Amino acid sequence: MNQKLVIVESPSKSKTIEQYLGKDFTVLSSKGHIRDLAISGKGGLGLDIENDFEPSYATIKQKKKVIKELKNALKDADELYLATDPDREGEAISWHLKEVLNTEDIPTKRVIFNEITREAVLKAFEKPRDIDYDLVSSQETRRILDRIIGFKLSKLLQNKIKSKSAGRVQSAALKLIVDKEKEIDAFEPEEYWKVKALFDKFEADLYKYKNESIDLSSEKETNALLDSLTDSFEITNIEEKTRKKSPKLPFTTSTLQQEAANKLYFSSQKTMLVAQHLYEGIQLKDETVGLITYMRTDSTRLSNTFAYPAIRHIEDFYGSEYKGFVRKAKKGLNVQDAHEAVRPTNVEIHPKEIKSYLSKDEYKLYKLIYARTVASLMKPAKIKKTDVEFTSNEAIFRASAQELVFDGYLKVYGDYERINITTLPPLETGAKMTPNEIDTEQKFTTPPPRYTEARLIKDMEELGIGRPSTYSQTVSTLKHRKYIKTKKKKFHPTDQGKLTIEKLTKFFDQIINVNYTARMEKILDEISVGKEEQTKIISDFYHSFIPMVDNANENMEKIPPKLTGEKCPKCGHDMVIRQSRYGKFEACSNFPKCKYIKDNDDKKKKEPESTGVTCPKCNEGTIVKRVAKRGRNKGKTFYACDNFPKCKNMLFGKPTGEKCPECGQLLIEQEDGSIICQNSKECGYTQ
């Protein structure tokens, strides 16, 4: 019997696929990446600088057991299928698996599918292909560039200004937030006045004065206008127009994250975690079914195999008057269009019919994706708008009303997009009316709004910063590095965030900017289709970047440690506050000549510092910060449940409050600033 081994990334995905393939197939999971660039070589970059920047890879420590299991399974297999995700990262993981497992003696094929359904998976296995080495090269180039920038800049900033990290994408995104704050700080409000006429059943706003648009900037100007008005207002024009309101295109990763934030109040990380569950498969009755297509995409395209049955479904379910057509979207900046939009895998699987099989969040997100996709294939809504103009001397006031003539796509998407319906009483041209009151209101222009998560992701997409798979991770990194803080869902840069951008802009303006980041994404796209050569891109970048780093190392001012106001009792020099991996402490500024460190009087019992994160094990206690008092970990910080001894959950890392996008467990921050999954031995997810 011909035995076939299939390797995917996610354990839950492997369970779903194994149901479809039959007894000749064994499906196992790599649980994400199995190796990464080593930290050997010059500067710990994992690159042989003198040999065309040849990368050196090392197995991820937590994945040694996984690799051993995969190798053992491969011994009993006659064929190997690599079925990792259908994007650059997935292609790279397949290549790494092929290299590590040493598959030269066994037929090895690459299988991709955009949705995890029985039909899609079986069809994909009928047409396997070889690994696309251009895609692998593109991912490898991105990883190498990010390693060079991240290692060099992070070390520089840690030494000079105590910032934790910098990066090609994260720093460009941070610059957007900081620049927005500068706009707000520089904003000077301007006075303006609103005037409206109040009638019995409606209001009319001042529209024009002396045939010009309204620009009343003072009370004096407003009073002059009021003095010119007559008691009687004549209706001089009534205009009725019916306009079409077209549905929006199906979701990309970016628009899904934006809409989920605005309508469901999900963070981008939560959206992607829930979407991952829907993609990998939900148990429905007797079968596990992937409910949506791959959720990392920048395309709005719908395949004909989905769109035309969906249009027939619309006709059958809602009526022929609602049946629309497949719209072709224009390609935006850096759009790869590698696969379809985020859509349901089967239009016949209605959200309400499977609600009992889904969690609350899964139902909300699936319903949103389903509604958006179906709505995109429906007729536009029709809205009738009526504008009535009232003239008084040289002033023109306007009252408006609108009604929904035909709901169109809103039949499906009405829960997420509403039309403001207003009415007017019967009115005729030439009639004269006297308002009950003329109301005036002094107002001031407002500064531009700060970024919300949804707005930042929207701008990142439009400007070409990053990729669909990086938006959520970038936002999380900025929060964890304490470069930004959130107040009422708005992003505010911290002082450290502002300082970081100030220094990066001064010394690295050529690369830490929107244009460079977007241009690099385009170059990576060209590498993925064989139009650019990896070594040349890396070499050109390295030899232009390193002189900038050398200049910054020499000329960037180092921030001195903060004085405590006390003198060292041993040598008389100033005492300063320093930071170690275990926290802040007070020490002599004359180090290393004087190594005095102030005793913090640990004998006094202190209340543990709360993280505000509910314990994921008992769901009752709260995770608090503690310091080990004995054993080999004495003096080290750890995090544990305050419900001890009833709950003995312990974490060697600070909980972030966010969930792992791979397995759903808690993410924790390590002492070096990296983010890993609480279940690192099994999952291996890192940031």
Summary of the structure (lengths in Angstrom):
residues: 687
radius of gyration: 30.6
end to end distance: 42.0
largest distance: 96.9
contacts: 2140
relative contact order: 0.11
helix: 37%
strand: 24%
